[in-house]
Amino acid sequence: MAQDEIIENIFILLVDDAQENLLGLESLLEAPGRNFLKATNGKDAVKIALSQPVDLLILDVNMPGMDGYEVAEVLQSNSATSGLPIIFVTAMMRQHEDIMKGFSEGATDYLIKPLDPQITRSKVDALLKIITSRKSAALPLMTEGEQHIFIKSGARYVKINYLDVLWLEAEGDYVVVHCTKEKHIVHATMKVFESKLPASQFIRIHRSYIVTSNPQTNIAQQFV
């Protein structure tokens, strides 16, 4: 995967209890570089957002069980998803208090059902331009010669010192970065990381593993 593919790769989580609404919204917003994750209830939405990289959440407010506001509250209280942009979708124009509640829970914007295709595309396109530019701005910091990298873990960018990285493990379309105190799941390839990490500090020992060569960790010997 080339670097520009990572910059443009966007993951959008669509949440609505009606399957036909999810399919319609995906069809409306479909474009190159956009990947759609879908959930039909609040609990599944939270699980997906906490376990996979998500750049934008388009969230129905009125759902049985865990409603959209409750989903947003949970995600905003978690450091991994606290900065996740959220567009609320509602079937009616909300009262002022409800709108303020939505923004306090992290709403970036509102969409009103029935969705106007032109307005919906315009709002999402504008927000995704901002998201993409932020991702593009962060990637050049992944350069050899620096002592750290910035990676996107969940909905946030994380600064990681090279000395804290123990090993990297390929898992399908993702790379798991194992650090001294935690791990991060990044949508990227081992080839990208291998090209960005300093060769003097990391060793590619297998197609699925890159390990630190720091002698204090003794990690490389453990993989032999």
N, C-alpha and C positions, 0 to 999 in steps of 0.2 A: 504494500500500500504506500503510495507516495505521500509526501508531506502535505501537498495541497488537498489530497483526498481527506485527510484527517481534519484539516481546517474546515472543510465544507460539510463534513458528515454531521448531521443534526438528528437528535433523537427527541421525538415528540410523544408524550404520553397523553392519550385521549381517554377520558373517563366519562361514561354515561351508562345508566342502567338499561338503556334501550340499544340493542345491538345494531338496529338499522340506523340509528343516529351516528354511531361510531363509524360504520361503513360509509355513510354519506359524507361525514366530515373528512375522513381519510381521502376519499375520492376528490373532494373539493380542494384539499390542501396539497395533494400529491405533486411532487416536483423532484428533480434530480438531487440526490444528496440527503433527502429527507427519509428518515426511518420512523415508522409508527409502532408504538406499543399501545396496547388497549386493555382496559379494565372495565368491568360492568358493575363494580361496587367499590365502596370506599376502602375496605380492608385490603383488597387486591391491589388497589392503586398505591397504597402506602408501601406494601411489600415490594412492588415493582420499583418504585422511586428510591427505596432504600437499598435495593440489591443491584440495580443496573444504572448506567449513566443516562440521565435524562436532562435535556437542555430546556425544554418547555413543557409545562403542564396545562392542558386545556380541560377544565374541570366543571362538570355539571353541578350546579348548586343543589337542586332538588332530587335527592336519591333516597330510597328507603334505607333504614339502618343508619349507617355513617354518612352524613350529608357532606357536601362539598366544603363547607366551612370547617367541619371537624377534621376532614382530611388535611386541609391547609394548616390548621392549628398544629396537628401532629408533625407535619413536615417542617414547619417553621421552628418548632421546638427542638429539632434534631440538627446538630451542627453540620451534618453531611448534606442536608437538603434545605438549610435555612435561607439560602440565596436563590432558590429555584423560582424562576419567573412563572406566574400563574395567571391564566386568563379564565375567569369564571364565566360559565354559560348559564343563563337563567331564562325561564319561560315567561317572565313578566318583568316589567320595570320595577325595580325594588324601591322600597322606602329609603329615605335618606340615611336612616340609622343602619339599615341592612347594607347599603353600599359602603358606608364608613367601616362597618364590621369587616366586610370583605377586604378592603384596603389594609385594615389593621392586621389581617391574617396573611398578608403578602400578595394580594391581588395586584397585578400589573394593569389589567384592563377588564372590561366586561363585554360580553356578547349577548344579545337578546334573541331568543327564539320567537318565531321561526327565523333562522339565520339568513341574513342577506348575504349572498355569495360574494359580492364585490366588497362589502364592508369587512366581511370575515377574512377574505384573502388579504386585503390591504393592511388590516391590523396585525395579522400574523406575519406577513412579509416584512413589515416595518420592524417588528420586535426581533425577528430572526436575523435581520441585518445587524442589529446591535449585538446580539448574541454571537454571531459569526465574527464580527470585528473584535470582540473581546477574546475569543478563542485564538484568533490570528495573532493578536498582540502578545498573548502569553507564550505561544510556541517558540519564537525566536530565542527565548531565555533558555531553552534546552540546547545549549551549545557547549562543546568541549572547551575547557579552559576556565569555566565557571566551577564553583564548588557545590552547585545545587541544580536541580531541575524543577520546573513547574509542571505538574500533571493535573489532569482533570479527573477527580475522584467523585463520583456521584454528580452533584450539582455545583460543586465548588472546585476552585483551583487550590492545590496544595503545594507548598514549597518544601522540597525534601533535600536535605544535605546528602551528598554522595556517601559520606561515612555512615549514614543511618540505613543505607540500602544493603540488605544481606544477599538476597537473590531475587531474580525475576523468573516467573513461570508462565509459559504459554497455556492458555485454556480457550481453545476455539478462536473466536474473533477478539478475545480479550487477553490482556497480560496482567497477571497478579504481581504486584510489587510488594515483596515481603521486607518490612523494615524492622528495626530493633523493637519497637513498641506497638506497631500496628501494620496492617496491610491495606493496599489500595488496588481497586480493580479499574483498569484503564482500557478503553476501546481503542486498541492499536495493535501493531504487530511487533514481534521480536526484532525484525529487521530495522524498524524505526528506532527502537530503543538502542540497538547495537550501534547504529550510526550516530546516536547522540551522546551516549555514555562514553567517558574517556577510556580508551583502550588500556591505559596504564593502571586503571583501577578496577576493571571488570573483564571477565573471561567468559566467552561463549563456549560452554563445555558440551552442549547438546542442542539439537534444534529447538528443544523446549525449555532450556535453562540458560540463564546468564547469572554468574555468581560474582561476588566481590572478591578481589584478590588481596584484600586487607589481611595481613597475617594475624592480626589480633583477634579476628573472628573465627579463623580456622574453618570457614565455611567450605572453601574449595576442596579441602581434603575430605570433608564429609560426603561429597558427591562422587568421589572416586570409587 
